[in-house]
């Protein structure tokens, strides 16, 4: 059952994860209904992982929102990341992160190149996705492949223009 902490506007939940550890975390929700839905989702993911060894489905939105929130205070390029996110979001929103493959990354790069974006700009944008996936693997224990590796756009040598 979700609960509120003193001096917090968000609802919190308390449940047991797949490995049997107690988890207390903020839902980031301000309504009880939303908090109950998130609690049910997390409990179901834990159950599926424990009973069927099934990895939970992680969306692009969940990955990027979590990454940007977590690194906002520590990463100097946070403003740049938000700009990059404006271009990544329309293409990858709603997709399961595990379903994003190198072909989609190359298609994204080609699309951005056709829109007139510089190679270094495209590399910064897909680099954000790569950083978020690496962060999720190291910090959150997500089992994800990184489709960006080996798919950077080649940049011309020296200054252009």
N, C-alpha and C positions, 0 to 999 in steps of 0.2 A: 504494500500500500504506500503510495507516495506521501511524503511529508515535507513540511517546510522547516528550514533552519532559521534561527534568529537572524535578523538583519539581512535576509536574503529574499529577493522577490521571486526566485525560482523554486520549483518543486524538485525534491530529491527522491531517489529510490534506493532500496536496499534489497539485494538478491544474491543468489549463489551462482557463480559462473560454472562453466563446463568442468573445470579442474577441481571444483569443490570449495573454492575461495570465496569469501564474502566480498561483495562489491557494493560500495556506496558511491553514488555519482549523481551529479546534477543532470537533470533532464534538459535544462536550458529553456523549459516551458514555464509560462506564467499561469496557465490554466490547468486545473486538476484533470480534466478530460484528456488533454494532450499528454500530460505526465503519465496517466494510466496507460495510454496507448503505447508510449515509448517503453514503459516498464514491461508490458506484455510482449512487445517486439523483442526486447533484450532477453527476456526469460525464454522465449521460444527459440531464439538463436542459440542460447546456452544449451537447451534441451537437445536440439538437433545436432549440435557439435558433440555432445556427450554420448547420445544414443546411436547416432548414425555416422559419426566422424565427418560430418558435413561442415564445410567452411561457410560462414555466413555470407550472404550477398552484400557487397559493399558498393554503394553508388559513387559516381564521380562527385556528386554534390556533397555527400557525406565526407568524402576524402578531402576535398578542397576547403570546405567550410571549417572542418576540424583543424586542418593544417594552418589555414590563414589565422584562425582564432588563437591557436597555440603559439604561433611564431610572431604574432603582431608586435609584441613588446621587445623581442630579442633580435629580430632580423632587420638589419639596416635597409634592405631593399623591399620592405613591406609595401610601400606605395607603388613601386614598380610591379610587384606581384599582383596588386589589385588591378592595375592597368592590363596586365597580361590575362588576368582572369576574365576580363570583359570580352576578350576574343575567344578564349577557350570555352567559356560557358555555353554559348549558343550551339556549339558543335557537339559537345560531350555531355550536356546535362541529361540526367535521367538514366544514363548508361551504367551498367555494372562495370566496375573498374577491371575486373578479371576478363571482360569481353573486349576491352580496348586492345587492339593489336597493332603491330608495326605498320600494317597496310593503312589503317585509319590515321596513324601519325603522319605517314607520308602524304596521304590525301589532304590532311589538314595543312601541312606545309605547302603543298602545291596550291591549295585554295588561297592561302594567305599571300603567297608569292604573286598570284594572279591579281590580288587586290592591291598590289604595289608595296607590300611590306618588305623591308630589307631583311637579308638573311640573318643578320645578328638579332633583329627583333624577333623573328620566328624562333630562333634558337633560345632566346630568353623565355618566350612563351612556352615552348615544349620543355624547356629546362625546369620551369616551375612545376609542371606535371611530374617530371622525373624526380624532383626534390621532394614533392609531396608523397610519392609512392615510396621512396627510400625512407623518408621519415616515418611513414606508417609501418613499414617493415621493421625498423629498428625500435621505435618508441612504443608502438601499439601492438606489435607482434602479428601483424597481418601477413598472410602468406600470399604475396602478389609478385608476379613477374613484372619487370620494368620494360614496357614496349618502346620506350624512347631510346634506350641504349642502342647505339649504332645508327640512329636515324636523324642525326643533326644535319642541318643544311650547310653545305660548304660555303664559306665566306671568302670574298676576294681578298687577296693580300694587300696590306697597306690601306691607306685612306682612299676613299672613292669620292670623286667630285672635286 
